[in-house]
Amino acid sequence: MSREESWGKNCLKLLKRLLEKGPLLCRKEASEYVECLKLLSEEGGAVEVSRGVKVLPEGFLMLLKQVLESGVSLESVLKSVNWRGFERVIAEVFRVKGFRVLEHFRFRIKKTVREIDVLVETPSMLISIDCKQWVKRNYNIHSASRLQFERTRLLYQYLTGKENIRKPVYPLVVTFLDSEARVLEGCLILPVWKIGSLSENPETVASIVKPVS
């Protein structure tokens, strides 16, 4: 294993730990990631606290960048974390590009609380993302698409009615098991390894799928 690969592996191990258990590491645990945390501290991504080291939001982005630059694929990153970490990485990919991102966005409409896994806001639109960390074909993509379209439609009603936000909203399901982007039940199905490309130019969603209304 090359030095670069070893570095990427260590950064990925730390990123996985942070995504799944939170940003605070006790001193004993921090000692396992000395080099990675040193880099984060130097760049303003981590700070010393009384109980150990706290990694700031910027630190998550720095680690993700280091992992990807070391040659580790985004797909490998996403497969290595649990479902909450899976959602967090997808959110961070968009944050790296400077977009406003809300995770687990809850809203109440028709006396029922709904939740969007990841909500991305660009200057011209909103993207409502449902994250499916499926690794075996034991799921119903049609059902998932219908549910996400309906959640997004209700989100649009909530935003226009309660928040006075008039941007178009696009429904999206991210999954491991689809090889190409496609539209199903009015919802864009996107393979996870294409999420990086989408974050470069989210407006391309508008050329593939229609917004909810």
Protein Blocks (a to p, Z undefined) as FASTA:
>chain_A
ZZklmmmmmmmmmmmmmmmnojbdcfklmmmmmmmmmmmmmnopaccdfklpaddfklmm
mmmmmmmmnopafklmmmmpcfklmmmmmmmmmmmnopacdehiacdeehiacddfbacd
dfkbccdddddfbfbdcbcfklmmmmmmmmmmmmmmmmmmmnopabdcddddddfkbcbd
cdeehiacddfklmmmmmmmmmlmmmmbccdZZ
